[in-house]
Amino acid sequence: MKKAYLGIDIGSISTKGVIIDEDKNILASIYLWTEGNPIGASKKVIASLGEMLDQDNYKVVAAGTTGSARKLVGAMCNASIVKNEITAHAVGTTTLHPDVRTILEIGGQDSKIICVENGVAVDYAMNTLCAAGTGSFLSSQARRLGVEVEEFGKIALSSQNPTPIAARCTVFAESDLVHKIQMGHKKEDIIAGLCHAVANNYLNNIGKGKKILPPIVFQGGVSKNQGVVKAFADSLGEEIIVDENGHLMGCYGAAILAMGSGVEREFSFDVADMDFTTKEAICPHCANHCEIICVYRNEELIDAWGNRCERGEIKVGS
């Protein structure tokens, strides 16, 4: 039986999962919407990966998780390693692109930039406050324009004169967009302008003060938008590399980290059929009143976190 490693990247908008072999080849992958239910989304991801994997020849011996709900999903999966998004994305990207110097990432709700030297992340920045440079912003404007967001890139490339769109924040951008529509600007020019606005917003905020050096890899869901890719290339004057698996780099990195941890833990795809719940407990032992998150599997406590000292520790099995 060959060894395999599972990685899950769970965010507020999307949940991604991969299974890799010992040579770091992707054996199975899935991308779906979180829909405000990280437990449910993770169970769907695990079930789908289990169906795709040749379980007669491969056995998952370690799992890794990353993303905003990484601790919760890590408890569900009995993960060998739980890592932040910066580390996971850097490991995943440098594995496929060893020479990368800059990683641009734009997801549904947040954005990040990672500066790399000799395969190691040396600087980074994240933005989780303003949606003007994210996938959710493009999706909302696509609905306003009556266009599928998946068509944005192709339409943007047809523009000869992109419309300038103010993109300091979502409110200004939407107000300016409505104004430009009323002025009679062509739809393709407005869409191209929106793509440039996303790139410029990113560079002026996330990328401010960062050394953006080539090779540059662009990833995250927005990297599938050719219009935004071109906007970055125009603004930076550099080639922008988009990997076909760029949207999976977080979970791919988590799987690689699980393999590299050397810690093998029992994993079962039956997790998808188990009942997981969380409960909050307030520690009464001091003025901090720490909020302890308790995770239960089939009503059995399997993990807890949130305490700042040993007095708030809740032991599994107690």
KABEL-V979574 format. One record per residue. RES is the residue in one letter. PHI is phi in degrees with one decimal (* if undefined). Layout:
res={RES RES}
phi={PHI PHI}
This chain:
res={M K K A Y L G I D I G S I S T K G V I I D E D K N I L A S I Y L W T E G N P I G A S K K V I A S L G E M L D Q D N Y K V V A A G T T G S A R K L V G A M C N A S I V K N E I T A H A V G T T T L H P D V R T I L E I G G Q D S K I I C V E N G V A V D Y A M N T L C A A G T G S F L S S Q A R R L G V E V E E F G K I A L S S Q N P T P I A A R C T V F A E S D L V H K I Q M G H K K E D I I A G L C H A V A N N Y L N N I G K G K K I L P P I V F Q G G V S K N Q G V V K A F A D S L G E E I I V D E N G H L M G C Y G A A I L A M G S G V E R E F S F D V A D M D F T T K E A I C P H C A N H C E I I C V Y R N E E L I D A W G N R C E R G E I K V G S}
phi={* -83.4 -83.4 -136.7 -134.4 -108.6 -132.8 -129.6 -118.2 -111.9 -118.5 -70.6 -103.6 -131.4 -125.1 -122.8 -145.4 -140.6 -126.4 -120.8 -94.6 -70.9 -97.4 69.7 -81.9 -78.9 -92.6 -156.7 -151.7 -152.5 -137.9 -148.4 -82.7 -73.5 55.6 69.8 -134.0 -61.1 -67.1 -63.7 -64.2 -65.4 -64.5 -65.8 -62.1 -63.7 -62.5 -65.7 -64.1 -63.8 -71.6 -79.4 -77.3 -78.0 -74.7 -76.8 -117.8 -126.8 -130.4 -73.5 -109.1 -159.8 -127.9 -131.9 -130.6 -148.4 100.9 -64.7 -110.3 -63.5 -69.4 -62.3 -69.1 -60.7 -66.3 -61.7 -89.7 55.1 -62.9 -77.8 -151.3 -126.6 -129.9 -70.8 -65.2 -60.1 -63.0 -63.3 -65.6 -64.4 -64.5 -61.9 -69.8 -69.3 -67.7 -88.7 -132.4 -58.2 -90.7 -56.4 -112.3 -136.1 -114.4 -100.9 -136.1 -129.0 -106.5 -72.4 -121.2 -140.6 -138.4 -151.3 -129.6 -128.2 -98.6 -120.3 -131.7 52.3 80.3 -122.1 -70.1 -112.3 -158.8 -160.0 -151.6 -131.5 -131.7 -125.9 -97.8 -112.6 -90.7 -64.0 -112.2 -125.1 -64.6 -64.6 -64.2 -63.0 -63.4 -67.0 -72.5 -63.1 -63.6 -61.7 -89.1 70.4 -126.5 -69.2 -61.4 -66.1 -91.5 -54.3 -60.7 -63.0 -66.0 -60.5 -67.8 -84.0 -78.6 -100.3 -147.8 -54.9 -78.1 -64.5 -121.7 -68.7 -133.4 -64.2 -159.8 -59.5 -62.5 -63.8 -63.6 -66.0 -63.8 -67.6 -60.7 -61.1 -61.3 -67.8 -62.7 -65.9 -77.5 95.5 -64.0 -65.2 -60.8 -66.5 -71.9 -65.5 -64.5 -62.5 -63.3 -64.4 -62.6 -66.2 -64.4 -63.3 -63.1 -67.9 -60.7 -61.9 -66.0 -82.1 -117.1 -63.2 -87.0 -61.8 81.2 -96.2 -84.4 -92.1 -109.8 -79.5 -66.4 -112.1 -110.1 -106.5 -140.8 95.4 -56.9 -69.6 -66.3 -77.6 -89.3 -61.5 -66.2 -71.6 -58.8 -64.3 -63.0 -65.1 -61.2 -65.9 -70.7 -94.4 67.2 -133.2 -69.1 -109.8 -89.6 -121.7 -80.1 -61.6 -107.6 -58.8 -73.4 -106.9 -61.6 -64.7 -71.9 -62.9 -63.7 -63.8 -65.7 -64.5 -64.5 -63.2 -65.7 -72.9 -68.1 73.5 -101.5 -100.7 -128.5 -61.8 -132.3 -134.6 -69.4 -65.1 -51.8 -63.4 -103.1 -89.1 -98.8 -114.7 -138.2 -124.7 -135.6 -105.2 -126.1 -98.7 -72.2 -96.1 -81.0 -157.8 -70.8 -67.0 47.3 -58.0 -90.3 -96.5 -95.5 -109.1 -109.3 -117.1 -114.7 48.9 69.8 -104.8 -65.4 -116.7 -166.7 -156.4 -155.1 119.6 -76.2 -95.5 -148.7 -66.8 -67.0 -95.5 -68.7 -110.6 -79.9 -64.9 92.9 -91.4}
